[in-house]
């Protein structure tokens, strides 16, 4: 373990990123434990911060920590590795507090313990996955082999090749996202072959792509719905159970019922318009 840490983190200069990651995870786990204790009204656990009756959400504290960590990191000297690492940890602490209430910020409503609040945990999972890949040295590969392209070609040819590769990969990522495949679009930036699969396969029935291009194609809609039933429902069930165990179950909702409701809603939104005779 020590050898891996030295090779992958210290020698590669990723200590600030590692400190961000640890602070991010620790803060998320702590804040979720805290809100679950508050939800259960445990007497020995401090409650919400409500000066004068005003409930201050922890995203507010997160923004403050992000500002402190970000500004301190920009103002700190580059040489001492300890200062940038400490600033990164403070920034990670704030980022976790903000993303834990991402759904609340998006909806401008207190949806923390509703089904819509699951989006916050999704955001945490995405941030954790991307940061973990960066720590392991897996960086976005959307420009192809730049050094290989430069060998045996002119500088202008290499630049054009890299520009075309970048345009194609970003275009495939955009198509994947429009087809409702968020995870495919994000992680495909690290492994471009995933983008090809995501762009070729049929879009999800309620995605912007389906609403735009499948309007008059009932066979496409039917195929998308069948895939949603066969694959997406299982994924949603597993994901929701994991989220419920880690972050707490939404109010008055059962994970299985939530998953089926979610899928059914997407099917209804994807129904082709009916034409009156």
Beta strands, then each sheet from edge to edge (+ up, - down):
end
